[in-house]
Amino acid sequence: MATFDLYLDLSSVYSSTAPTFEVLIDGVVVSSLSVTSSFTPVTLSSLIYNGDAPGYLSFRFNDANGEVDRSVT
C-alpha cells in the first residue's frame, strides 16, 4: 500500500456547475473534487493506493459543460 499527498493550485471560471478535477492512478480515478474558486490551494491528502507500484499518475479536468468563457487551469 502507498500513501502520498498532492498540493495543487487550481482555478476555474464558470457560471453554473463547477468543473471537476480528477486524480487517476493507472487510469482509475482515485480522487476528485469540484474546483469552486480562483487560484485556491488544494490539498489532496493521503491518497491511498493498494497493490503493486502504480505505472503512472495522471490528472484531468472532467468538464463537459458548454458555457461561454468557461475555463479551468
Gaussian input, Z-matrix of N, CA and C with variables (Angstrom, degrees):
# hf/3-21g

backbone

0 1
 N
 C     1     B1
 C     2     B2     1     A1
 N     3     B3     2     A2     1     D1
 C     4     B4     3     A3     2     D2
 C     5     B5     4     A4     3     D3
 N     6     B6     5     A5     4     D4
 C     7     B7     6     A6     5     D5
 C     8     B8     7     A7     6     D6
 N     9     B9     8     A8     7     D7
 C    10    B10     9     A9     8     D8
 C    11    B11    10    A10     9     D9
 N    12    B12    11    A11    10    D10
 C    13    B13    12    A12    11    D11
 C    14    B14    13    A13    12    D12
 N    15    B15    14    A14    13    D13
 C    16    B16    15    A15    14    D14
 C    17    B17    16    A16    15    D15
 N    18    B18    17    A17    16    D16
 C    19    B19    18    A18    17    D17
 C    20    B20    19    A19    18    D18
 N    21    B21    20    A20    19    D19
 C    22    B22    21    A21    20    D20
 C    23    B23    22    A22    21    D21
 N    24    B24    23    A23    22    D22
 C    25    B25    24    A24    23    D23
 C    26    B26    25    A25    24    D24
 N    27    B27    26    A26    25    D25
 C    28    B28    27    A27    26    D26
 C    29    B29    28    A28    27    D27
 N    30    B30    29    A29    28    D28
 C    31    B31    30    A30    29    D29
 C    32    B32    31    A31    30    D30
 N    33    B33    32    A32    31    D31
 C    34    B34    33    A33    32    D32
 C    35    B35    34    A34    33    D33
 N    36    B36    35    A35    34    D34
 C    37    B37    36    A36    35    D35
 C    38    B38    37    A37    36    D36
 N    39    B39    38    A38    37    D37
 C    40    B40    39    A39    38    D38
 C    41    B41    40    A40    39    D39
 N    42    B42    41    A41    40    D40
 C    43    B43    42    A42    41    D41
 C    44    B44    43    A43    42    D42
 N    45    B45    44    A44    43    D43
 C    46    B46    45    A45    44    D44
 C    47    B47    46    A46    45    D45
 N    48    B48    47    A47    46    D46
 C    49    B49    48    A48    47    D47
 C    50    B50    49    A49    48    D48
 N    51    B51    50    A50    49    D49
 C    52    B52    51    A51    50    D50
 C    53    B53    52    A52    51    D51
 N    54    B54    53    A53    52    D52
 C    55    B55    54    A54    53    D53
 C    56    B56    55    A55    54    D54
 N    57    B57    56    A56    55    D55
 C    58    B58    57    A57    56    D56
 C    59    B59    58    A58    57    D57
 N    60    B60    59    A59    58    D58
 C    61    B61    60    A60    59    D59
 C    62    B62    61    A61    60    D60
 N    63    B63    62    A62    61    D61
 C    64    B64    63    A63    62    D62
 C    65    B65    64    A64    63    D63
 N    66    B66    65    A65    64    D64
 C    67    B67    66    A66    65    D65
 C    68    B68    67    A67    66    D66
 N    69    B69    68    A68    67    D67
 C    70    B70    69    A69    68    D68
 C    71    B71    70    A70    69    D69
 N    72    B72    71    A71    70    D70
 C    73    B73    72    A72    71    D71
 C    74    B74    73    A73    72    D72
 N    75    B75    74    A74    73    D73
 C    76    B76    75    A75    74    D74
 C    77    B77    76    A76    75    D75
 N    78    B78    77    A77    76    D76
 C    79    B79    78    A78    77    D77
 C    80    B80    79    A79    78    D78
 N    81    B81    80    A80    79    D79
 C    82    B82    81    A81    80    D80
 C    83    B83    82    A82    81    D81
 N    84    B84    83    A83    82    D82
 C    85    B85    84    A84    83    D83
 C    86    B86    85    A85    84    D84
 N    87    B87    86    A86    85    D85
 C    88    B88    87    A87    86    D86
 C    89    B89    88    A88    87    D87
 N    90    B90    89    A89    88    D88
 C    91    B91    90    A90    89    D89
 C    92    B92    91    A91    90    D90
 N    93    B93    92    A92    91    D91
 C    94    B94    93    A93    92    D92
 C    95    B95    94    A94    93    D93
 N    96    B96    95    A95    94    D94
 C    97    B97    96    A96    95    D95
 C    98    B98    97    A97    96    D96
 N    99    B99    98    A98    97    D97
 C   100   B100    99    A99    98    D98
 C   101   B101   100   A100    99    D99
 N   102   B102   101   A101   100   D100
 C   103   B103   102   A102   101   D101
 C   104   B104   103   A103   102   D102
 N   105   B105   104   A104   103   D103
 C   106   B106   105   A105   104   D104
 C   107   B107   106   A106   105   D105
 N   108   B108   107   A107   106   D106
 C   109   B109   108   A108   107   D107
 C   110   B110   109   A109   108   D108
 N   111   B111   110   A110   109   D109
 C   112   B112   111   A111   110   D110
 C   113   B113   112   A112   111   D111
 N   114   B114   113   A113   112   D112
 C   115   B115   114   A114   113   D113
 C   116   B116   115   A115   114   D114
 N   117   B117   116   A116   115   D115
 C   118   B118   117   A117   116   D116
 C   119   B119   118   A118   117   D117
 N   120   B120   119   A119   118   D118
 C   121   B121   120   A120   119   D119
 C   122   B122   121   A121   120   D120
 N   123   B123   122   A122   121   D121
 C   124   B124   123   A123   122   D122
 C   125   B125   124   A124   123   D123
 N   126   B126   125   A125   124   D124
 C   127   B127   126   A126   125   D125
 C   128   B128   127   A127   126   D126
 N   129   B129   128   A128   127   D127
 C   130   B130   129   A129   128   D128
 C   131   B131   130   A130   129   D129
 N   132   B132   131   A131   130   D130
 C   133   B133   132   A132   131   D131
 C   134   B134   133   A133   132   D132
 N   135   B135   134   A134   133   D133
 C   136   B136   135   A135   134   D134
 C   137   B137   136   A136   135   D135
 N   138   B138   137   A137   136   D136
 C   139   B139   138   A138   137   D137
 C   140   B140   139   A139   138   D138
 N   141   B141   140   A140   139   D139
 C   142   B142   141   A141   140   D140
 C   143   B143   142   A142   141   D141
 N   144   B144   143   A143   142   D142
 C   145   B145   144   A144   143   D143
 C   146   B146   145   A145   144   D144
 N   147   B147   146   A146   145   D145
 C   148   B148   147   A147   146   D146
 C   149   B149   148   A148   147   D147
 N   150   B150   149   A149   148   D148
 C   151   B151   150   A150   149   D149
 C   152   B152   151   A151   150   D150
 N   153   B153   152   A152   151   D151
 C   154   B154   153   A153   152   D152
 C   155   B155   154   A154   153   D153
 N   156   B156   155   A155   154   D154
 C   157   B157   156   A156   155   D155
 C   158   B158   157   A157   156   D156
 N   159   B159   158   A158   157   D157
 C   160   B160   159   A159   158   D158
 C   161   B161   160   A160   159   D159
 N   162   B162   161   A161   160   D160
 C   163   B163   162   A162   161   D161
 C   164   B164   163   A163   162   D162
 N   165   B165   164   A164   163   D163
 C   166   B166   165   A165   164   D164
 C   167   B167   166   A166   165   D165
 N   168   B168   167   A167   166   D166
 C   169   B169   168   A168   167   D167
 C   170   B170   169   A169   168   D168
 N   171   B171   170   A170   169   D169
 C   172   B172   171   A171   170   D170
 C   173   B173   172   A172   171   D171
 N   174   B174   173   A173   172   D172
 C   175   B175   174   A174   173   D173
 C   176   B176   175   A175   174   D174
 N   177   B177   176   A176   175   D175
 C   178   B178   177   A177   176   D176
 C   179   B179   178   A178   177   D177
 N   180   B180   179   A179   178   D178
 C   181   B181   180   A180   179   D179
 C   182   B182   181   A181   180   D180
 N   183   B183   182   A182   181   D181
 C   184   B184   183   A183   182   D182
 C   185   B185   184   A184   183   D183
 N   186   B186   185   A185   184   D184
 C   187   B187   186   A186   185   D185
 C   188   B188   187   A187   186   D186
 N   189   B189   188   A188   187   D187
 C   190   B190   189   A189   188   D188
 C   191   B191   190   A190   189   D189
 N   192   B192   191   A191   190   D190
 C   193   B193   192   A192   191   D191
 C   194   B194   193   A193   192   D192
 N   195   B195   194   A194   193   D193
 C   196   B196   195   A195   194   D194
 C   197   B197   196   A196   195   D195
 N   198   B198   197   A197   196   D196
 C   199   B199   198   A198   197   D197
 C   200   B200   199   A199   198   D198
 N   201   B201   200   A200   199   D199
 C   202   B202   201   A201   200   D200
 C   203   B203   202   A202   201   D201
 N   204   B204   203   A203   202   D202
 C   205   B205   204   A204   203   D203
 C   206   B206   205   A205   204   D204
 N   207   B207   206   A206   205   D205
 C   208   B208   207   A207   206   D206
 C   209   B209   208   A208   207   D207
 N   210   B210   209   A209   208   D208
 C   211   B211   210   A210   209   D209
 C   212   B212   211   A211   210   D210
 N   213   B213   212   A212   211   D211
 C   214   B214   213   A213   212   D212
 C   215   B215   214   A214   213   D213
 N   216   B216   215   A215   214   D214
 C   217   B217   216   A216   215   D215
 C   218   B218   217   A217   216   D216

   B1=1.4503
   B2=1.5225
   B3=1.3319
   B4=1.4608
   B5=1.5201
   B6=1.3130
   B7=1.4636
   B8=1.5179
   B9=1.3329
   B10=1.4527
   B11=1.5150
   B12=1.3364
   B13=1.4631
   B14=1.5202
   B15=1.3341
   B16=1.4572
   B17=1.5169
   B18=1.3170
   B19=1.4592
   B20=1.5239
   B21=1.3333
   B22=1.4581
   B23=1.5181
   B24=1.3317
   B25=1.4598
   B26=1.5205
   B27=1.3260
   B28=1.4576
   B29=1.5164
   B30=1.3188
   B31=1.4545
   B32=1.5218
   B33=1.3258
   B34=1.4570
   B35=1.5187
   B36=1.3210
   B37=1.4620
   B38=1.5250
   B39=1.3208
   B40=1.4614
   B41=1.5244
   B42=1.3404
   B43=1.4614
   B44=1.5205
   B45=1.3177
   B46=1.4676
   B47=1.5252
   B48=1.3123
   B49=1.4606
   B50=1.5267
   B51=1.3293
   B52=1.4657
   B53=1.5287
   B54=1.3374
   B55=1.4600
   B56=1.5271
   B57=1.3141
   B58=1.4606
   B59=1.5247
   B60=1.3259
   B61=1.4603
   B62=1.5219
   B63=1.3281
   B64=1.4594
   B65=1.5225
   B66=1.3238
   B67=1.4625
   B68=1.5229
   B69=1.3267
   B70=1.4608
   B71=1.5267
   B72=1.3094
   B73=1.4572
   B74=1.5161
   B75=1.3292
   B76=1.4692
   B77=1.5245
   B78=1.3363
   B79=1.4549
   B80=1.5083
   B81=1.3254
   B82=1.4619
   B83=1.5248
   B84=1.3409
   B85=1.4647
   B86=1.5251
   B87=1.3503
   B88=1.4653
   B89=1.5209
   B90=1.3420
   B91=1.4585
   B92=1.5190
   B93=1.3293
   B94=1.4600
   B95=1.5181
   B96=1.3314
   B97=1.4581
   B98=1.5087
   B99=1.3328
   B100=1.4566
   B101=1.5161
   B102=1.3321
   B103=1.4606
   B104=1.5196
   B105=1.3346
   B106=1.4607
   B107=1.5206
   B108=1.3326
   B109=1.4617
   B110=1.5173
   B111=1.3298
   B112=1.4559
   B113=1.5169
   B114=1.3049
   B115=1.4637
   B116=1.5160
   B117=1.3075
   B118=1.4580
   B119=1.5219
   B120=1.3286
   B121=1.4700
   B122=1.5264
   B123=1.3002
   B124=1.4548
   B125=1.5203
   B126=1.3034
   B127=1.4600
   B128=1.5182
   B129=1.3119
   B130=1.4598
   B131=1.5160
   B132=1.3092
   B133=1.4623
   B134=1.5144
   B135=1.2838
   B136=1.4647
   B137=1.5214
   B138=1.3215
   B139=1.4570
   B140=1.5208
   B141=1.2888
   B142=1.4597
   B143=1.5221
   B144=1.3151
   B145=1.4532
   B146=1.5195
   B147=1.3112
   B148=1.4666
   B149=1.5219
   B150=1.2968
   B151=1.4551
   B152=1.5134
   B153=1.3400
   B154=1.4577
   B155=1.5216
   B156=1.3197
   B157=1.4665
   B158=1.5283
   B159=1.3333
   B160=1.4681
   B161=1.5206
   B162=1.3225
   B163=1.4600
   B164=1.5116
   B165=1.3505
   B166=1.4605
   B167=1.5224
   B168=1.3147
   B169=1.4637
   B170=1.5162
   B171=1.3261
   B172=1.4618
   B173=1.5206
   B174=1.3277
   B175=1.4579
   B176=1.5177
   B177=1.3351
   B178=1.4594
   B179=1.5221
   B180=1.3296
   B181=1.4527
   B182=1.5167
   B183=1.3080
   B184=1.4523
   B185=1.5217
   B186=1.3209
   B187=1.4572
   B188=1.5217
   B189=1.3133
   B190=1.4590
   B191=1.5245
   B192=1.3324
   B193=1.4529
   B194=1.5222
   B195=1.3171
   B196=1.4553
   B197=1.5188
   B198=1.3237
   B199=1.4635
   B200=1.5286
   B201=1.3150
   B202=1.4621
   B203=1.5247
   B204=1.3304
   B205=1.4704
   B206=1.5224
   B207=1.2892
   B208=1.4673
   B209=1.5248
   B210=1.3335
   B211=1.4631
   B212=1.5178
   B213=1.3201
   B214=1.4586
   B215=1.5216
   B216=1.3340
   B217=1.4742
   B218=1.5052
   A1=108.16
   A2=116.47
   A3=122.12
   A4=109.22
   A5=115.86
   A6=122.14
   A7=107.89
   A8=117.10
   A9=119.58
   A10=109.69
   A11=116.37
   A12=123.20
   A13=109.06
   A14=116.88
   A15=123.05
   A16=108.60
   A17=116.22
   A18=121.68
   A19=107.26
   A20=116.59
   A21=122.06
   A22=110.84
   A23=116.10
   A24=122.22
   A25=106.77
   A26=116.88
   A27=122.40
   A28=109.38
   A29=116.00
   A30=120.62
   A31=109.47
   A32=116.23
   A33=119.93
   A34=110.10
   A35=114.81
   A36=122.77
   A37=105.55
   A38=116.37
   A39=119.73
   A40=109.32
   A41=115.96
   A42=121.24
   A43=113.04
   A44=117.33
   A45=118.56
   A46=112.35
   A47=118.37
   A48=122.37
   A49=110.83
   A50=117.00
   A51=121.11
   A52=110.46
   A53=117.17
   A54=119.77
   A55=110.88
   A56=116.02
   A57=122.12
   A58=109.90
   A59=116.29
   A60=122.98
   A61=107.76
   A62=116.69
   A63=120.42
   A64=111.28
   A65=115.47
   A66=123.26
   A67=107.01
   A68=116.38
   A69=121.68
   A70=110.30
   A71=116.08
   A72=122.36
   A73=106.61
   A74=115.45
   A75=121.53
   A76=111.75
   A77=116.70
   A78=121.79
   A79=116.06
   A80=118.10
   A81=122.49
   A82=109.02
   A83=117.17
   A84=121.14
   A85=109.38
   A86=116.23
   A87=120.77
   A88=111.97
   A89=116.91
   A90=120.72
   A91=108.76
   A92=116.57
   A93=120.97
   A94=109.21
   A95=115.29
   A96=119.98
   A97=109.49
   A98=116.32
   A99=121.88
   A100=109.15
   A101=116.16
   A102=121.93
   A103=106.47
   A104=116.29
   A105=120.62
   A106=115.35
   A107=119.40
   A108=119.59
   A109=110.43
   A110=115.77
   A111=121.26
   A112=112.35
   A113=116.51
   A114=125.43
   A115=113.27
   A116=115.36
   A117=121.74
   A118=108.49
   A119=117.22
   A120=118.32
   A121=110.57
   A122=116.39
   A123=122.52
   A124=108.24
   A125=116.52
   A126=121.05
   A127=108.72
   A128=115.63
   A129=121.10
   A130=105.51
   A131=116.12
   A132=120.58
   A133=112.55
   A134=113.34
   A135=122.47
   A136=113.31
   A137=115.69
   A138=119.08
   A139=106.69
   A140=117.07
   A141=120.84
   A142=109.15
   A143=115.08
   A144=121.22
   A145=108.80
   A146=117.56
   A147=122.26
   A148=109.38
   A149=116.57
   A150=120.62
   A151=111.27
   A152=114.93
   A153=120.47
   A154=109.93
   A155=115.75
   A156=120.00
   A157=109.27
   A158=117.66
   A159=119.93
   A160=111.32
   A161=115.28
   A162=120.82
   A163=112.42
   A164=116.97
   A165=119.35
   A166=111.53
   A167=114.59
   A168=124.52
   A169=106.29
   A170=117.68
   A171=120.48
   A172=110.49
   A173=114.89
   A174=122.89
   A175=108.47
   A176=116.16
   A177=119.17
   A178=109.64
   A179=115.01
   A180=121.84
   A181=106.26
   A182=117.25
   A183=123.03
   A184=105.82
   A185=115.69
   A186=120.50
   A187=110.11
   A188=116.57
   A189=121.02
   A190=112.45
   A191=117.50
   A192=121.16
   A193=109.95
   A194=117.72
   A195=122.12
   A196=114.78
   A197=119.05
   A198=121.31
   A199=111.40
   A200=116.11
   A201=122.24
   A202=108.67
   A203=117.53
   A204=124.51
   A205=113.07
   A206=117.75
   A207=122.48
   A208=108.41
   A209=117.26
   A210=119.42
   A211=110.90
   A212=115.44
   A213=122.44
   A214=107.49
   A215=116.45
   A216=120.43
   A217=109.83
   D1=139.03
   D2=177.48
   D3=-121.90
   D4=143.17
   D5=175.90
   D6=-128.47
   D7=135.55
   D8=178.07
   D9=-148.43
   D10=159.47
   D11=178.68
   D12=-113.65
   D13=143.50
   D14=174.70
   D15=-120.96
   D16=137.00
   D17=177.03
   D18=-122.32
   D19=118.88
   D20=-173.22
   D21=-133.61
   D22=152.68
   D23=168.47
   D24=-110.58
   D25=119.64
   D26=-177.98
   D27=-122.57
   D28=151.61
   D29=179.71
   D30=-143.58
   D31=149.25
   D32=175.22
   D33=-148.60
   D34=154.13
   D35=173.22
   D36=-127.67
   D37=121.45
   D38=-177.00
   D39=-156.53
   D40=164.30
   D41=179.27
   D42=-107.76
   D43=-36.64
   D44=-174.93
   D45=-117.55
   D46=-79.27
   D47=-174.79
   D48=-98.22
   D49=128.15
   D50=179.60
   D51=-68.52
   D52=141.45
   D53=175.39
   D54=-69.31
   D55=159.95
   D56=-179.23
   D57=-110.67
   D58=133.58
   D59=174.87
   D60=-101.04
   D61=130.56
   D62=-176.89
   D63=-122.04
   D64=143.37
   D65=174.31
   D66=-110.40
   D67=128.70
   D68=-178.48
   D69=-120.89
   D70=138.82
   D71=171.31
   D72=-117.77
   D73=121.67
   D74=-177.17
   D75=52.17
   D76=38.70
   D77=176.16
   D78=82.11
   D79=3.32
   D80=-179.45
   D81=-110.86
   D82=128.56
   D83=178.68
   D84=-66.81
   D85=121.89
   D86=179.07
   D87=-110.03
   D88=-13.65
   D89=178.20
   D90=-160.77
   D91=147.91
   D92=175.20
   D93=-150.20
   D94=153.69
   D95=177.69
   D96=-154.06
   D97=153.44
   D98=176.47
   D99=-82.53
   D100=135.59
   D101=178.48
   D102=-94.29
   D103=99.61
   D104=-168.56
   D105=-106.73
   D106=0.55
   D107=179.76
   D108=-150.69
   D109=173.73
   D110=-176.12
   D111=-87.93
   D112=125.61
   D113=174.12
   D114=45.41
   D115=50.16
   D116=175.21
   D117=-96.52
   D118=129.03
   D119=176.88
   D120=-62.12
   D121=137.79
   D122=-179.66
   D123=-122.64
   D124=133.44
   D125=175.84
   D126=-116.00
   D127=119.06
   D128=173.49
   D129=-100.38
   D130=92.23
   D131=-171.45
   D132=-87.04
   D133=143.38
   D134=170.55
   D135=51.81
   D136=52.54
   D137=170.63
   D138=-67.77
   D139=123.20
   D140=-174.75
   D141=-106.27
   D142=131.75
   D143=-179.93
   D144=-124.85
   D145=124.48
   D146=177.90
   D147=-104.14
   D148=140.98
   D149=177.22
   D150=119.65
   D151=-166.84
   D152=178.20
   D153=-64.57
   D154=166.74
   D155=178.50
   D156=-55.82
   D157=133.31
   D158=-178.19
   D159=-66.69
   D160=149.96
   D161=177.63
   D162=-78.18
   D163=-37.25
   D164=178.91
   D165=-159.11
   D166=157.19
   D167=176.81
   D168=-117.90
   D169=131.56
   D170=179.35
   D171=-139.48
   D172=163.76
   D173=-177.80
   D174=-132.15
   D175=150.43
   D176=174.52
   D177=-155.41
   D178=153.55
   D179=168.84
   D180=-95.38
   D181=122.67
   D182=177.20
   D183=-97.00
   D184=96.44
   D185=-170.75
   D186=-141.70
   D187=95.85
   D188=-178.56
   D189=-99.68
   D190=7.17
   D191=-177.55
   D192=-76.19
   D193=139.81
   D194=-177.14
   D195=-100.95
   D196=25.94
   D197=-179.78
   D198=-59.35
   D199=146.40
   D200=174.11
   D201=-73.12
   D202=142.19
   D203=178.59
   D204=61.59
   D205=26.33
   D206=178.42
   D207=-86.81
   D208=138.45
   D209=177.48
   D210=-150.59
   D211=154.07
   D212=173.43
   D213=-138.13
   D214=138.51
   D215=179.37
   D216=-140.59

